Amino acid sequence: MRPQGARKVVIVAVALAVAAAHLFTGPGYRGPLRWFVTGYAIDVLLPFSSYFLLVLAGLPKWPLRVAAVFLTMAGAEFAQSKGAALFGRTYDPWDFLAYLTGALLAAAADKFLFPRLFGFWNPPTAATGSQRRSDALSGPH
């Protein structure tokens, strides 16, 4: 499988795992850390998953992905504060922190964890012109 295809498989698996988590984190959850699981877990997981959907869409730089995810989620939270039921009904200012946490965790996974777990995650790119000149000047390695 080509690296791009393998990355798609991982991203779809992340999205499906987050979707499955919705089944267990609702108001009926009675397990440990109930306050966090019912109040904030999905608010962390959705931005995490959304970040990787932007990887799949080809948005090139991680800071842009984090910003796009956070601003989208924060916009929905702001709308909730004004009474609009957009991606939920209950305004909670702590949700902003959860959204940012999820997006930053995804960026960390994208840059540090996934490349270690999956050799295909960051396929090699062609060296830039200045890098090729530097390599040529330094001689054989």
The first five atom37 places (N, CA, C, CB, O) and aatype in JSON, in Angstrom:
{
  "aatype": [12, 1, 14, 5, 7, 0, 1, 11, 19, 19, 9, 19, 0, 19, 0, 10, 0, 19, 0, 0, 0, 8, 10, 13, 16, 7, 14, 7, 18, 1, 7, 14, 10, 1, 17, 13, 19, 16, 7, 18, 0, 9, 3, 19, 10, 10, 14, 13, 15, 15, 18, 13, 10, 10, 19, 10, 0, 7, 10, 14, 11, 17, 14, 10, 1, 19, 0, 0, 19, 13, 10, 16, 12, 0, 7, 0, 6, 13, 0, 5, 15, 11, 7, 0, 0, 10, 13, 7, 1, 16, 18, 3, 14, 17, 3, 13, 10, 0, 18, 10, 16, 7, 0, 10, 10, 0, 0, 0, 0, 3, 11, 13, 10, 13, 14, 1, 10, 13, 7, 13, 17, 2, 14, 14, 16, 0, 0, 16, 7, 15, 5, 1, 1, 15, 3, 0, 10, 15, 7, 14, 8],
  "atom_mask": [
    [1, 1, 1, 1, 1],
    [1, 1, 1, 1, 1],
    [1, 1, 1, 1, 1],
    [1, 1, 1, 1, 1],
    [1, 1, 1, 0, 1],
    [1, 1, 1, 1, 1],
    [1, 1, 1, 1, 1],
    [1, 1, 1, 1, 1],
    [1, 1, 1, 1, 1],
    [1, 1, 1, 1, 1],
    [1, 1, 1, 1, 1],
    [1, 1, 1, 1, 1],
    [1, 1, 1, 1, 1],
    [1, 1, 1, 1, 1],
    [1, 1, 1, 1, 1],
    [1, 1, 1, 1, 1],
    [1, 1, 1, 1, 1],
    [1, 1, 1, 1, 1],
    [1, 1, 1, 1, 1],
    [1, 1, 1, 1, 1],
    [1, 1, 1, 1, 1],
    [1, 1, 1, 1, 1],
    [1, 1, 1, 1, 1],
    [1, 1, 1, 1, 1],
    [1, 1, 1, 1, 1],
    [1, 1, 1, 0, 1],
    [1, 1, 1, 1, 1],
    [1, 1, 1, 0, 1],
    [1, 1, 1, 1, 1],
    [1, 1, 1, 1, 1],
    [1, 1, 1, 0, 1],
    [1, 1, 1, 1, 1],
    [1, 1, 1, 1, 1],
    [1, 1, 1, 1, 1],
    [1, 1, 1, 1, 1],
    [1, 1, 1, 1, 1],
    [1, 1, 1, 1, 1],
    [1, 1, 1, 1, 1],
    [1, 1, 1, 0, 1],
    [1, 1, 1, 1, 1],
    [1, 1, 1, 1, 1],
    [1, 1, 1, 1, 1],
    [1, 1, 1, 1, 1],
    [1, 1, 1, 1, 1],
    [1, 1, 1, 1, 1],
    [1, 1, 1, 1, 1],
    [1, 1, 1, 1, 1],
    [1, 1, 1, 1, 1],
    [1, 1, 1, 1, 1],
    [1, 1, 1, 1, 1],
    [1, 1, 1, 1, 1],
    [1, 1, 1, 1, 1],
    [1, 1, 1, 1, 1],
    [1, 1, 1, 1, 1],
    [1, 1, 1, 1, 1],
    [1, 1, 1, 1, 1],
    [1, 1, 1, 1, 1],
    [1, 1, 1, 0, 1],
    [1, 1, 1, 1, 1],
    [1, 1, 1, 1, 1],
    [1, 1, 1, 1, 1],
    [1, 1, 1, 1, 1],
    [1, 1, 1, 1, 1],
    [1, 1, 1, 1, 1],
    [1, 1, 1, 1, 1],
    [1, 1, 1, 1, 1],
    [1, 1, 1, 1, 1],
    [1, 1, 1, 1, 1],
    [1, 1, 1, 1, 1],
    [1, 1, 1, 1, 1],
    [1, 1, 1, 1, 1],
    [1, 1, 1, 1, 1],
    [1, 1, 1, 1, 1],
    [1, 1, 1, 1, 1],
    [1, 1, 1, 0, 1],
    [1, 1, 1, 1, 1],
    [1, 1, 1, 1, 1],
    [1, 1, 1, 1, 1],
    [1, 1, 1, 1, 1],
    [1, 1, 1, 1, 1],
    [1, 1, 1, 1, 1],
    [1, 1, 1, 1, 1],
    [1, 1, 1, 0, 1],
    [1, 1, 1, 1, 1],
    [1, 1, 1, 1, 1],
    [1, 1, 1, 1, 1],
    [1, 1, 1, 1, 1],
    [1, 1, 1, 0, 1],
    [1, 1, 1, 1, 1],
    [1, 1, 1, 1, 1],
    [1, 1, 1, 1, 1],
    [1, 1, 1, 1, 1],
    [1, 1, 1, 1, 1],
    [1, 1, 1, 1, 1],
    [1, 1, 1, 1, 1],
    [1, 1, 1, 1, 1],
    [1, 1, 1, 1, 1],
    [1, 1, 1, 1, 1],
    [1, 1, 1, 1, 1],
    [1, 1, 1, 1, 1],
    [1, 1, 1, 1, 1],
    [1, 1, 1, 0, 1],
    [1, 1, 1, 1, 1],
    [1, 1, 1, 1, 1],
    [1, 1, 1, 1, 1],
    [1, 1, 1, 1, 1],
    [1, 1, 1, 1, 1],
    [1, 1, 1, 1, 1],
    [1, 1, 1, 1, 1],
    [1, 1, 1, 1, 1],
    [1, 1, 1, 1, 1],
    [1, 1, 1, 1, 1],
    [1, 1, 1, 1, 1],
    [1, 1, 1, 1, 1],
    [1, 1, 1, 1, 1],
    [1, 1, 1, 1, 1],
    [1, 1, 1, 1, 1],
    [1, 1, 1, 1, 1],
    [1, 1, 1, 0, 1],
    [1, 1, 1, 1, 1],
    [1, 1, 1, 1, 1],
    [1, 1, 1, 1, 1],
    [1, 1, 1, 1, 1],
    [1, 1, 1, 1, 1],
    [1, 1, 1, 1, 1],
    [1, 1, 1, 1, 1],
    [1, 1, 1, 1, 1],
    [1, 1, 1, 1, 1],
    [1, 1, 1, 0, 1],
    [1, 1, 1, 1, 1],
    [1, 1, 1, 1, 1],
    [1, 1, 1, 1, 1],
    [1, 1, 1, 1, 1],
    [1, 1, 1, 1, 1],
    [1, 1, 1, 1, 1],
    [1, 1, 1, 1, 1],
    [1, 1, 1, 1, 1],
    [1, 1, 1, 1, 1],
    [1, 1, 1, 0, 1],
    [1, 1, 1, 1, 1],
    [1, 1, 1, 1, 1]
  ],
  "atom_positions": [
    [[0.86, -1.17, 0.0], [0.0, 0.0, 0.0], [0.9, 1.24, 0.0], [-0.98, 0.0, 1.24], [1.91, 1.28, 0.71]],
    [[0.55, 2.22, -0.79], [1.31, 3.47, -0.85], [1.15, 4.24, 0.46], [0.84, 4.34, -2.04], [0.15, 4.07, 1.16]],
    [[2.15, 5.08, 0.8], [2.06, 5.83, 2.06], [0.78, 6.64, 2.19], [3.23, 6.76, 2.17], [0.18, 6.67, 3.27]],
    [[0.34, 7.29, 1.12], [-0.88, 8.1, 1.2], [-2.1, 7.23, 1.52], [-1.11, 8.86, -0.12], [-2.95, 7.61, 2.31]],
    [[-2.17, 6.06, 0.9], [-3.28, 5.15, 1.18], [-3.23, 4.63, 2.6], [0.0, 0.0, 0.0], [-4.27, 4.49, 3.25]],
    [[-2.04, 4.34, 3.1], [-1.9, 3.86, 4.47], [-2.27, 4.96, 5.47], [-0.46, 3.37, 4.73], [-2.88, 4.68, 6.5]],
    [[-1.91, 6.2, 5.17], [-2.3, 7.31, 6.04], [-3.82, 7.45, 6.08], [-1.66, 8.63, 5.55], [-4.39, 7.72, 7.14]],
    [[-4.47, 7.26, 4.94], [-5.93, 7.34, 4.9], [-6.55, 6.3, 5.81], [-6.45, 7.16, 3.46], [-7.52, 6.57, 6.52]],
    [[-5.99, 5.1, 5.81], [-6.51, 4.03, 6.67], [-6.41, 4.44, 8.13], [-5.74, 2.7, 6.43], [-7.36, 4.23, 8.9]],
    [[-5.28, 5.01, 8.53], [-5.11, 5.44, 9.92], [-6.1, 6.56, 10.26], [-3.66, 5.91, 10.17], [-6.71, 6.54, 11.33]],
    [[-6.26, 7.52, 9.37], [-7.15, 8.64, 9.62], [-8.6, 8.18, 9.72], [-7.01, 9.7, 8.51], [-9.35, 8.65, 10.58]],
    [[-9.01, 7.27, 8.85], [-10.37, 6.73, 8.94], [-10.54, 5.96, 10.25], [-10.67, 5.81, 7.73], [-11.6, 6.04, 10.87]],
    [[-9.52, 5.23, 10.66], [-9.6, 4.5, 11.94], [-9.75, 5.46, 13.11], [-8.35, 3.62, 12.13], [-10.52, 5.19, 14.04]],
    [[-9.03, 6.58, 13.08], [-9.17, 7.59, 14.13], [-10.59, 8.13, 14.15], [-8.16, 8.75, 13.92], [-11.22, 8.23, 15.21]],
    [[-11.11, 8.49, 12.98], [-12.47, 9.04, 12.89], [-13.51, 8.03, 13.38], [-12.79, 9.46, 11.45], [-14.45, 8.4, 14.08]],
    [[-13.35, 6.77, 13.01], [-14.3, 5.74, 13.46], [-14.21, 5.51, 14.96], [-14.04, 4.43, 12.72], [-15.22, 5.27, 15.62]],
    [[-13.0, 5.58, 15.51], [-12.84, 5.41, 16.96], [-13.53, 6.55, 17.71], [-11.34, 5.36, 17.33], [-14.16, 6.31, 18.74]],
    [[-13.41, 7.77, 17.2], [-14.08, 8.91, 17.84], [-15.59, 8.76, 17.72], [-13.61, 10.24, 17.21], [-16.32, 9.05, 18.66]],
    [[-16.06, 8.32, 16.56], [-17.5, 8.1, 16.38], [-17.99, 7.03, 17.36], [-17.81, 7.67, 14.92], [-19.06, 7.18, 17.96]],
    [[-17.23, 5.97, 17.53], [-17.61, 4.91, 18.47], [-17.62, 5.43, 19.91], [-16.65, 3.72, 18.34], [-18.44, 5.0, 20.72]],
    [[-16.71, 6.34, 20.22], [-16.65, 6.9, 21.58], [-17.95, 7.62, 21.93], [-15.47, 7.86, 21.71], [-18.33, 7.68, 23.1]],
    [[-18.62, 8.18, 20.92], [-19.9, 8.85, 21.16], [-20.93, 7.9, 21.79], [-20.46, 9.42, 19.86], [-21.81, 8.32, 22.54]],
    [[-20.8, 6.62, 21.48], [-21.75, 5.64, 22.01], [-21.6, 5.45, 23.52], [-21.57, 4.31, 21.31], [-22.54, 5.03, 24.19]],
    [[-20.41, 5.77, 24.05], [-20.12, 5.47, 25.45], [-19.99, 6.7, 26.34], [-18.88, 4.68, 25.53], [-19.85, 6.56, 27.55]],
    [[-20.02, 7.9, 25.77], [-19.72, 9.09, 26.57], [-20.94, 9.95, 26.84], [-18.69, 9.91, 25.87], [-20.8, 11.08, 27.33]],
    [[-22.09, 9.48, 26.55], [-23.31, 10.27, 26.75], [-23.72, 10.35, 28.2], [0.0, 0.0, 0.0], [-22.98, 9.92, 29.09]],
    [[-24.89, 10.89, 28.44], [-25.36, 11.09, 29.82], [-25.54, 9.79, 30.6], [-26.66, 11.84, 29.8], [-25.6, 9.81, 31.83]],
    [[-25.62, 8.67, 29.9], [-25.77, 7.4, 30.59], [-24.47, 6.81, 31.09], [0.0, 0.0, 0.0], [-24.48, 5.77, 31.76]],
    [[-23.35, 7.44, 30.8], [-22.04, 6.93, 31.23], [-21.95, 6.98, 32.75], [-20.89, 7.73, 30.59], [-22.23, 8.02, 33.35]],
    [[-21.55, 5.87, 33.37], [-21.45, 5.79, 34.82], [-20.07, 5.33, 35.29], [-22.51, 4.84, 35.36], [-19.91, 4.97, 36.45]],
    [[-19.09, 5.34, 34.4], [-17.75, 4.87, 34.74], [-16.9, 5.92, 35.44], [0.0, 0.0, 0.0], [-17.41, 6.93, 35.93]],
    [[-15.59, 5.66, 35.49], [-14.68, 6.59, 36.15], [-14.6, 7.94, 35.42], [-13.28, 5.98, 36.25], [-14.85, 8.03, 34.22]],
    [[-14.27, 8.96, 36.18], [-14.14, 10.33, 35.67], [-15.39, 10.78, 34.91], [-12.93, 10.43, 34.76], [-15.3, 11.41, 33.86]],
    [[-16.54, 10.44, 35.46], [-17.81, 10.74, 34.79], [-17.91, 12.21, 34.39], [-18.97, 10.37, 35.69], [-18.36, 12.52, 33.29]],
    [[-17.51, 13.13, 35.27], [-17.59, 14.57, 34.98], [-16.81, 14.93, 33.72], [-17.07, 15.39, 36.17], [-17.25, 15.75, 32.92]],
    [[-15.63, 14.29, 33.55], [-14.82, 14.59, 32.37], [-15.37, 13.89, 31.13], [-13.36, 14.16, 32.6], [-15.49, 14.5, 30.07]],
    [[-15.69, 12.62, 31.26], [-16.14, 11.84, 30.11], [-17.44, 12.41, 29.54], [-16.34, 10.36, 30.5], [-17.56, 12.56, 28.32]],
    [[-18.39, 12.71, 30.39], [-19.67, 13.22, 29.88], [-19.6, 14.7, 29.5], [-20.76, 13.02, 30.91], [-20.42, 15.17, 28.71]],
    [[-18.65, 15.44, 30.05], [-18.6, 16.87, 29.8], [-17.58, 17.31, 28.77], [0.0, 0.0, 0.0], [-17.8, 18.28, 28.04]],
    [[-16.43, 16.59, 28.7], [-15.34, 17.13, 27.9], [-14.65, 16.13, 26.97], [-14.34, 17.71, 28.8], [-13.94, 16.56, 26.06]],
    [[-14.82, 14.87, 27.16], [-14.08, 13.9, 26.34], [-14.34, 14.1, 24.85], [-14.47, 12.47, 26.74], [-13.4, 14.13, 24.06]],
    [[-15.58, 14.23, 24.47], [-15.9, 14.44, 23.05], [-15.39, 15.8, 22.59], [-17.42, 14.32, 22.8], [-15.03, 15.96, 21.42]],
    [[-15.36, 16.78, 23.48], [-14.84, 18.1, 23.13], [-13.33, 18.08, 22.89], [-15.18, 19.11, 24.23], [-12.8, 19.0, 22.27]],
    [[-12.65, 17.07, 23.36], [-11.24, 16.86, 23.05], [-11.1, 15.96, 21.81], [-10.49, 16.23, 24.25], [-10.29, 16.23, 20.93]],
    [[-11.92, 14.91, 21.76], [-11.79, 13.93, 20.67], [-12.23, 14.46, 19.31], [-12.6, 12.7, 21.01], [-11.61, 14.13, 18.29]],
    [[-13.28, 15.26, 19.26], [-13.74, 15.78, 17.96], [-12.69, 16.66, 17.29], [-15.02, 16.57, 18.15], [-12.44, 16.49, 16.09]],
    [[-12.06, 17.6, 17.99], [-10.99, 18.36, 17.34], [-9.81, 17.48, 16.95], [-10.52, 19.47, 18.26], [-9.17, 17.72, 15.92]],
    [[-9.51, 16.46, 17.75], [-8.43, 15.53, 17.42], [-8.72, 14.88, 16.07], [-8.27, 14.45, 18.53], [-7.87, 14.86, 15.18]],
    [[-9.92, 14.35, 15.92], [-10.32, 13.7, 14.67], [-10.4, 14.71, 13.52], [-11.67, 13.01, 14.86], [-9.96, 14.41, 12.41]],
    [[-10.94, 15.87, 13.78], [-11.08, 16.89, 12.74], [-9.73, 17.33, 12.19], [-11.83, 18.1, 13.29], [-9.59, 17.58, 10.99]],
    [[-8.74, 17.43, 13.06], [-7.38, 17.78, 12.63], [-6.91, 16.8, 11.55], [-6.4, 17.78, 13.83], [-6.36, 17.21, 10.53]],
    [[-7.13, 15.52, 11.79], [-6.66, 14.51, 10.83], [-7.48, 14.5, 9.56], [-6.68, 13.13, 11.47], [-6.98, 14.11, 8.5]],
    [[-8.72, 14.92, 9.63], [-9.49, 15.07, 8.39], [-8.9, 16.2, 7.54], [-10.98, 15.37, 8.71], [-8.94, 16.13, 6.31]],
    [[-8.35, 17.22, 8.19], [-7.67, 18.28, 7.44], [-6.34, 17.8, 6.87], [-7.45, 19.49, 8.34], [-5.9, 18.29, 5.83]],
    [[-5.68, 16.86, 7.55], [-4.49, 16.22, 6.97], [-4.9, 15.52, 5.68], [-3.83, 15.2, 7.98], [-4.25, 15.67, 4.64]],
    [[-5.97, 14.77, 5.77], [-6.47, 14.03, 4.61], [-6.86, 14.98, 3.48], [-7.68, 13.16, 5.01], [-6.66, 14.68, 2.3]],
    [[-7.42, 16.12, 3.83], [-7.84, 17.11, 2.83], [-6.65, 17.83, 2.2], [-8.78, 18.13, 3.45], [-6.79, 18.49, 1.18]],
    [[-5.48, 17.69, 2.8], [-4.28, 18.28, 2.22], [-3.9, 19.65, 2.76], [0.0, 0.0, 0.0], [-3.03, 20.3, 2.18]],
    [[-4.52, 20.11, 3.85], [-4.1, 21.38, 4.44], [-2.66, 21.19, 4.92], [-5.05, 21.82, 5.64], [-2.4, 20.33, 5.76]],
    [[-1.72, 21.97, 4.4], [-0.32, 21.59, 4.47], [0.4, 21.74, 5.81], [0.4, 22.35, 3.5], [1.29, 20.94, 6.1]],
    [[0.09, 22.7, 6.61], [0.89, 22.97, 7.8], [0.08, 22.76, 9.08], [1.45, 24.39, 7.76], [-1.09, 23.13, 9.16]],
    [[0.72, 22.16, 10.07], [0.02, 21.84, 11.31], [-0.53, 23.09, 12.01], [0.94, 21.1, 12.24], [-1.63, 23.0, 12.56]],
    [[0.15, 24.24, 12.03], [-0.46, 25.38, 12.71], [-1.78, 25.82, 12.06], [0.51, 26.55, 12.74], [-2.71, 26.26, 12.74]],
    [[-1.85, 25.69, 10.73], [-3.1, 26.03, 10.04], [-4.2, 25.05, 10.4], [-2.89, 26.04, 8.52], [-5.36, 25.45, 10.57]],
    [[-3.86, 23.78, 10.53], [-4.85, 22.77, 10.92], [-5.37, 23.05, 12.33], [-4.25, 21.35, 10.84], [-6.58, 23.01, 12.57]],
    [[-4.45, 23.32, 13.25], [-4.86, 23.61, 14.63], [-5.77, 24.83, 14.66], [-3.62, 23.84, 15.54], [-6.82, 24.82, 15.3]],
    [[-5.37, 25.88, 13.95], [-6.17, 27.12, 13.94], [-7.54, 26.87, 13.32], [-5.44, 28.22, 13.17], [-8.55, 27.33, 13.85]],
    [[-7.59, 26.16, 12.19], [-8.87, 25.92, 11.53], [-9.81, 25.11, 12.42], [-8.66, 25.18, 10.2], [-11.0, 25.42, 12.53]],
    [[-9.28, 24.08, 13.06], [-10.11, 23.25, 13.94], [-10.58, 24.06, 15.14], [-9.32, 21.99, 14.41], [-11.77, 24.07, 15.46]],
    [[-9.65, 24.74, 15.8], [-10.03, 25.49, 16.99], [-11.04, 26.58, 16.66], [-8.79, 26.11, 17.65], [-12.04, 26.74, 17.37]],
    [[-10.8, 27.33, 15.61], [-11.71, 28.43, 15.28], [-13.1, 27.93, 14.9], [-11.14, 29.26, 14.13], [-14.11, 28.56, 15.22]],
    [[-13.17, 26.79, 14.22], [-14.47, 26.21, 13.88], [-15.23, 25.8, 15.14], [-14.3, 25.01, 12.95], [-16.4, 26.12, 15.31]],
    [[-14.54, 25.08, 16.01], [-15.18, 24.62, 17.24], [-15.53, 25.79, 18.15], [-14.26, 23.63, 17.99], [-16.6, 25.83, 18.75]],
    [[-14.61, 26.76, 18.24], [-14.86, 27.93, 19.09], [-16.04, 28.74, 18.54], [-13.6, 28.81, 19.18], [-16.82, 29.3, 19.31]],
    [[-16.16, 28.81, 17.23], [-17.3, 29.51, 16.63], [-18.62, 28.87, 17.01], [0.0, 0.0, 0.0], [-19.6, 29.55, 17.3]],
    [[-18.63, 27.54, 17.0], [-19.85, 26.83, 17.41], [-20.15, 27.08, 18.89], [-19.7, 25.31, 17.14], [-21.31, 27.26, 19.27]],
    [[-19.11, 27.1, 19.72], [-19.32, 27.36, 21.15], [-19.82, 28.78, 21.38], [-18.0, 27.13, 21.93], [-20.7, 29.01, 22.21]],
    [[-19.27, 29.72, 20.64], [-19.74, 31.11, 20.74], [-21.21, 31.2, 20.34], [-18.88, 32.04, 19.85], [-21.99, 31.89, 20.98]],
    [[-21.57, 30.49, 19.26], [-22.98, 30.49, 18.82], [-23.88, 29.92, 19.93], [-23.14, 29.66, 17.52], [-24.98, 30.41, 20.15]],
    [[-23.39, 28.89, 20.61], [-24.16, 28.32, 21.72], [-24.35, 29.36, 22.83], [-23.47, 27.07, 22.29], [-25.4, 29.42, 23.47]],
    [[-23.32, 30.19, 23.05], [-23.43, 31.21, 24.1], [-24.51, 32.24, 23.76], [-22.09, 31.92, 24.3], [-25.03, 32.92, 24.65]],
    [[-24.85, 32.34, 22.48], [-25.88, 33.28, 22.03], [-27.23, 32.59, 21.82], [-25.44, 33.96, 20.74], [-28.18, 33.2, 21.31]],
    [[-27.3, 31.3, 22.22], [-28.57, 30.6, 22.15], [-28.78, 29.74, 20.92], [0.0, 0.0, 0.0], [-29.81, 29.09, 20.79]],
    [[-27.83, 29.72, 20.01], [-27.96, 28.89, 18.81], [-27.47, 27.48, 19.11], [-27.15, 29.49, 17.62], [-26.4, 27.29, 19.68]],
    [[-28.26, 26.49, 18.73], [-27.89, 25.09, 18.95], [-27.05, 24.6, 17.77], [-29.15, 24.19, 19.13], [-27.54, 23.92, 16.87]],
    [[-25.78, 24.98, 17.79], [-24.85, 24.61, 16.72], [-23.84, 23.63, 17.28], [-24.14, 25.87, 16.13], [-23.0, 24.0, 18.1]],
    [[-23.91, 22.37, 16.85], [-23.07, 21.28, 17.37], [-23.25, 21.09, 18.86], [-21.6, 21.55, 17.06], [-22.32, 20.66, 19.54]],
    [[-24.39, 21.4, 19.37], [-24.67, 21.24, 20.79], [-25.57, 22.36, 21.26], [0.0, 0.0, 0.0], [-25.9, 23.28, 20.5]],
    [[-25.98, 22.27, 22.52], [-26.91, 23.27, 23.05], [-26.39, 24.0, 24.27], [-28.22, 22.6, 23.39], [-26.88, 25.07, 24.62]],
    [[-25.4, 23.43, 24.94], [-24.98, 23.95, 26.23], [-23.65, 24.68, 26.12], [-24.86, 22.82, 27.25], [-22.63, 24.1, 25.76]],
    [[-23.68, 25.96, 26.42], [-22.45, 26.75, 26.42], [-21.65, 26.44, 27.68], [-22.77, 28.26, 26.34], [-22.19, 26.41, 28.78]],
    [[-20.36, 26.21, 27.49], [-19.45, 25.98, 28.61], [-18.1, 26.59, 28.23], [-19.31, 24.45, 28.94], [-17.46, 26.12, 27.29]],
    [[-17.66, 27.62, 28.93], [-16.4, 28.27, 28.56], [-15.19, 27.33, 28.63], [-16.15, 29.45, 29.46], [-14.19, 27.57, 27.95]],
    [[-15.27, 26.26, 29.42], [-14.17, 25.29, 29.49], [-14.05, 24.49, 28.19], [-14.38, 24.34, 30.67], [-13.01, 23.88, 27.93]],
    [[-15.09, 24.49, 27.39], [-15.03, 23.78, 26.11], [-13.95, 24.37, 25.2], [-16.38, 23.83, 25.41], [-13.35, 23.64, 24.41]],
    [[-13.7, 25.67, 25.3], [-12.65, 26.28, 24.48], [-11.3, 25.62, 24.76], [-12.58, 27.8, 24.74], [-10.53, 25.33, 23.84]],
    [[-11.02, 25.39, 26.03], [-9.76, 24.72, 26.41], [-9.75, 23.28, 25.89], [-9.58, 24.74, 27.94], [-8.71, 22.8, 25.43]],
    [[-10.87, 22.6, 25.97], [-10.96, 21.23, 25.47], [-10.7, 21.18, 23.97], [-12.33, 20.62, 25.79], [-9.99, 20.29, 23.49]],
    [[-11.26, 22.13, 23.22], [-11.05, 22.16, 21.77], [-9.59, 22.39, 21.44], [-11.92, 23.26, 21.14], [-9.03, 21.72, 20.57]],
    [[-8.97, 23.34, 22.12], [-7.56, 23.62, 21.86], [-6.69, 22.42, 22.25], [-7.12, 24.87, 22.64], [-5.74, 22.09, 21.54]],
    [[-7.01, 21.79, 23.36], [-6.27, 20.61, 23.8], [-6.35, 19.5, 22.75], [-6.8, 20.11, 25.16], [-5.33, 18.9, 22.41]],
    [[-7.54, 19.23, 22.24], [-7.7, 18.19, 21.23], [-6.92, 18.48, 19.96], [0.0, 0.0, 0.0], [-6.29, 17.59, 19.4]],
    [[-6.97, 19.73, 19.51], [-6.25, 20.1, 18.29], [-4.74, 20.01, 18.5], [-6.63, 21.51, 17.84], [-4.02, 19.55, 17.61]],
    [[-4.26, 20.45, 19.65], [-2.81, 20.38, 19.92], [-2.34, 18.94, 20.14], [-2.47, 21.22, 21.14], [-1.23, 18.59, 19.74]],
    [[-3.17, 18.12, 20.77], [-2.81, 16.7, 20.91], [-2.71, 16.03, 19.54], [-3.84, 15.95, 21.78], [-1.83, 15.2, 19.31]],
    [[-3.6, 16.39, 18.64], [-3.55, 15.84, 17.28], [-2.28, 16.28, 16.57], [-4.79, 16.27, 16.48], [-1.63, 15.48, 15.89]],
    [[-1.92, 17.55, 16.71], [-0.69, 18.04, 16.08], [0.53, 17.3, 16.64], [-0.54, 19.55, 16.29], [1.44, 16.95, 15.89]],
    [[0.53, 17.07, 17.95], [1.64, 16.33, 18.56], [1.68, 14.89, 18.05], [1.51, 16.33, 20.09], [2.75, 14.37, 17.75]],
    [[0.52, 14.27, 17.93], [0.48, 12.91, 17.38], [0.96, 12.9, 15.94], [-0.95, 12.33, 17.47], [1.69, 12.0, 15.53]],
    [[0.54, 13.89, 15.17], [0.92, 14.01, 13.77], [2.43, 14.19, 13.61], [0.18, 15.17, 13.11], [3.03, 13.6, 12.7]],
    [[3.04, 14.98, 14.45], [4.45, 15.32, 14.3], [5.39, 14.36, 15.03], [4.69, 16.72, 14.79], [6.51, 14.14, 14.56]],
    [[4.97, 13.78, 16.14], [5.89, 13.0, 16.96], [5.51, 11.53, 17.12], [5.99, 13.61, 18.31], [6.36, 10.65, 16.98]],
    [[4.23, 11.25, 17.41], [3.81, 9.88, 17.69], [3.62, 9.05, 16.42], [2.54, 9.89, 18.48], [4.21, 7.97, 16.29]],
    [[2.81, 9.53, 15.51], [2.5, 8.74, 14.32], [3.72, 8.44, 13.45], [1.47, 9.46, 13.49], [3.8, 7.33, 12.92]],
    [[4.68, 9.37, 13.29], [5.87, 9.0, 12.52], [6.67, 7.86, 13.16], [6.76, 10.22, 12.34], [7.32, 7.09, 12.46]],
    [[6.63, 7.77, 14.49], [7.33, 6.66, 15.17], [6.55, 5.35, 15.07], [7.55, 7.01, 16.65], [7.14, 4.27, 14.96]],
    [[5.22, 5.45, 15.1], [4.4, 4.25, 15.03], [4.27, 3.72, 13.6], [3.02, 4.53, 15.59], [4.23, 2.51, 13.38]],
    [[4.2, 4.64, 12.65], [3.94, 4.27, 11.27], [5.04, 4.83, 10.38], [2.55, 4.8, 10.8], [5.14, 6.05, 10.18]],
    [[5.88, 3.95, 9.86], [6.99, 4.38, 9.03], [6.55, 5.15, 7.8], [0.0, 0.0, 0.0], [7.33, 5.91, 7.23]],
    [[5.33, 4.96, 7.39], [4.82, 5.61, 6.18], [4.25, 7.0, 6.46], [3.75, 4.75, 5.54], [3.87, 7.7, 5.53]],
    [[4.18, 7.42, 7.73], [3.43, 8.63, 8.06], [3.98, 9.88, 7.37], [3.44, 8.84, 9.56], [3.21, 10.65, 6.8]],
    [[5.27, 10.09, 7.41], [5.88, 11.25, 6.76], [6.81, 10.76, 5.66], [6.65, 12.12, 7.79], [8.0, 10.57, 5.89]],
    [[6.26, 10.57, 4.46], [7.13, 10.09, 3.38], [8.21, 11.12, 3.08], [6.3, 9.8, 2.1], [7.98, 12.32, 3.22]],
    [[9.4, 10.66, 2.67], [10.47, 11.6, 2.39], [10.07, 12.55, 1.26], [11.77, 10.86, 2.02], [9.38, 12.16, 0.32]],
    [[10.51, 13.78, 1.38], [10.23, 14.78, 0.34], [11.52, 15.11, -0.37], [9.57, 16.07, 0.94], [12.61, 14.88, 0.16]],
    [[11.41, 15.65, -1.56], [12.6, 16.03, -2.3], [13.32, 17.14, -1.56], [12.23, 16.48, -3.74], [12.69, 18.05, -1.02]],
    [[14.65, 17.06, -1.52], [15.44, 18.08, -0.85], [15.3, 19.4, -1.6], [16.93, 17.67, -0.77], [15.13, 19.44, -2.82]],
    [[15.36, 20.47, -0.84], [15.29, 21.79, -1.48], [16.58, 22.06, -2.21], [15.01, 22.9, -0.44], [17.58, 21.36, -2.0]],
    [[16.58, 23.05, -3.07], [17.78, 23.4, -3.82], [18.96, 23.72, -2.92], [0.0, 0.0, 0.0], [20.07, 23.27, -3.18]],
    [[18.74, 24.51, -1.85], [19.84, 24.86, -0.95], [20.35, 23.63, -0.21], [19.39, 25.93, 0.06], [21.54, 23.52, 0.06]],
    [[19.45, 22.69, 0.12], [19.87, 21.47, 0.79], [20.72, 20.62, -0.15], [18.66, 20.68, 1.28], [21.72, 20.04, 0.28]],
    [[20.33, 20.53, -1.42], [21.11, 19.75, -2.38], [22.5, 20.36, -2.56], [20.39, 19.68, -3.74], [23.48, 19.63, -2.64]],
    [[22.59, 21.71, -2.62], [23.89, 22.36, -2.75], [24.74, 22.1, -1.52], [23.73, 23.87, -2.97], [25.93, 21.81, -1.64]],
    [[24.15, 22.18, -0.35], [24.87, 21.92, 0.88], [25.39, 20.49, 0.91], [23.98, 22.2, 2.09], [26.53, 20.25, 1.29]],
    [[24.56, 19.54, 0.51], [24.98, 18.14, 0.48], [26.1, 17.95, -0.53], [23.79, 17.22, 0.14], [27.03, 17.19, -0.26]],
    [[26.03, 18.61, -1.67], [27.07, 18.47, -2.69], [28.4, 19.05, -2.2], [26.65, 19.16, -4.0], [29.45, 18.48, -2.47]],
    [[28.35, 20.15, -1.48], [29.58, 20.78, -0.99], [30.23, 19.98, 0.13], [29.29, 22.18, -0.5], [31.44, 20.0, 0.3]],
    [[29.41, 19.27, 0.89], [29.97, 18.52, 2.03], [30.57, 17.2, 1.6], [28.89, 18.26, 3.07], [31.22, 16.53, 2.4]],
    [[30.39, 16.82, 0.36], [31.01, 15.59, -0.15], [30.23, 14.35, 0.24], [0.0, 0.0, 0.0], [29.13, 14.44, 0.79]],
    [[30.82, 13.18, -0.06], [30.13, 11.92, 0.24], [30.0, 11.71, 1.74], [30.88, 10.74, -0.39], [30.84, 12.14, 2.54]],
    [[28.92, 11.03, 2.1], [28.66, 10.79, 3.54], [29.1, 9.43, 3.89], [27.18, 10.95, 3.89], [28.98, 9.02, 5.05]]
  ]
}
